[in-house]
């Protein structure tokens, strides 16, 4: 087994915490290695709602979580402005009998106004607008699709973000500052030093099928739902209370507003617009299984649809494009409902558990990833005697330096404006590099994924610059195959492109293609029905029927 | 004269109509829209041996499928399986300019994914690229502005499959600059096909290729965009280049699929079969086929396809929408159950849900939930019939042609008898 140089810090996990810490540490000059068993953002980060919100829900019991999240949301907007989009929300206030709301219903409406008033205190931190109490007429003028049982509503502003790209950019920035980032490299065990202290890890590279020993002064476990498994390899027990969260993506943009609804059990769920689609989220149920076996059930889907139907009666007319699940890694607490669990994070030092130099970070939320990373990296710096300050809230992430004028780019490079618009949203200032690539190679101007307006040039840029190991990774770089057809159109051409860029044999290209098609199948499976049946029949006709992918031997 | 109503005009419906007309019936075909045939690769899969024996005849491969898959239409129609080749020959005779008659065993065609695929019958332009009789030197043309067809991947796929036959053909890759218009970078395959039909376009392309073509090349393989309505651009290129030209098989946005559907429409027209565009509604004993027109046919062929074409729909439960017929997977009725229960494992695994369709008896009559023929006049053809998965079984348009041939004949004979 090969042995590496000595790293100052080894980070296990490539979610938003892992990539965030890797970036922070690398910027302070700490020699850092980040190991991820799959691709970045394959766990809770990628499966999240993708909202940089202040967590109004947490205001009831965790005011500091809301404040921290709101302040950090402001920082995130500063370092990666292109990746964020504003989501204006409507919170409908309902009554059984609209003409005569009950005392309780009137009380709840008043309560909502007060509650949002408190949240307004945090809005300046994150460039949000104060909430407004809307009359029923105003609500229906804004969104006529809402059920006719409202007495009014509240408005609120939150921010959406492309979470997989946030992880990608943090990892890329870490690399630019000297960190080593290895994806598809799974930790298999810990190295112990002379005093039984943790002195590194053994990790298996899925691509080279080689194990390597990486030596490190400090090891941080930020493996999210997998953190207990990682800790167990050092005979350390880490307890979390994993909550399964399911989202659905619908084929149409129901509203330009995010809408909050109460589910059958009274929990709050939402539907938000995302490009041409809508996203419904989310469930919160305890999950005791293996995090690798997490599946969406029919019950999850029905729960979400039923809840949204209570405010948008036509929601079932939409085709569900996909359903996905993630695991929140909330801190373990007994005797609480999943929703009431704190989104606070905690750092555990395992010295007392007989694993000196191993730390675990559990919990936290997407919106405050940067602050969490800073807190942990501060601790790491102290341990390593590094006195450099955190700069992750000051220096932009790659592409975040400026936002290009998309109309000018489209005109200057002869590309359709919607293509450049999405490109700039995903890549910020680096969209110019993609346009230049398309100018040098006119054939790369063609559309690779028409659903997500991804052109060949963008995919080529991601393949060359953004640490893509497998075709499925492109989904998290440029949303390949995420739209209404879920890869039917783009999968084959994208596999051919990958083969061309990487010099793959047909067998290797077919394996990549099948792996990609299977990743789409897994998210379609729980919601297969109605129009999706036609889409999937066509998909199978193209790849298994005409393409004969299942009939060709895939060796070599 | 007996009257037959055919619902659907894809492969199954068109062949049923032609077959019923040959049996002496007066036929009217109603179609709602283009369906799975127009979206197909344009080649006709009939049977591939489940055990992978390539030399086995198509007929024996179908028998083997009938033996191993008990709910497959070939198994249910086992008594009639000796007429399989007759059905295919009938189809070829109806589309003489487009289709090469079926040979004894499968052709082997290259696909844009870099795979090769056995298929029973193909269009003249596709069959010319048969890799069973592998030439020593093949040129593969790709258009620089059409990145969906990667000539190198296609070439590598042919090399890999030839290596399994211990052959090492020489492959010449030709990156064509035609059409030299930057806006074509945004074009779909059908737009390339249409650009090739402009006056002088084929000559222009041939001139460019001729200047680069190695003299010992015996086959030139093109992207599947040679002609929207006929294979003539392919034969014209062969004449211009003085070497056999062929098209690779196609997957998505298939131009040859559109061409196949156009040829089926043409065949119906040639025989004088009336084609009505619209929806069929049951109306007492008869059917409304247009706002002011009803028919009371003696025989009806239901050839409405499966999910793509809307022959089977999910309306809370899976149903055949015109007659409300129950839908089965294998022997099991799919009623109000979660459809995810019929899906498993991985994408390329067998998925029972995609074998869903009508259950039929040995005379192609759809069965109700009691297992009794729903209506003595009614026959089913094509993928509205369940028990097979066209994608996995590789029996797609072949089952459509076979069942269409039999159902059309049965409907006409029932009507006249």
Interface residues (C-beta under 8 A of the other chain):
Chain A: X298 X414 X416 X442 X443 X444 X445 X446 X447 X448 X456 X488 X489 X492 X493 X495 X496 X497 X499 X500 X505 X506 X507 X509 X510 X513 X514 X517 X518 X520 X521 X525 X526 X527 X528 X529 X530 X533 X534 X536 X537 X538 X540 X541 X542 X543 X544 X545 X546 X547 X548 X549 X550 X551 X552 X553 X556
Chain B: X36 X39 X40 X41 X43 X45 X48 X111 X112 X113 X114 X115 X116 X117 X118 X144 X145 X146 X147 X148 X150 X152 X153 X156 X157 X160 X161 X164 X182 X185 X186 X249 X250 X251 X252 X254 X306 X307 X308 X310 X312 X313 X314 X338 X339 X340 X343 X346 X347 X348 X351 X353 X354 X389 X390 X391 X392 X394 X396
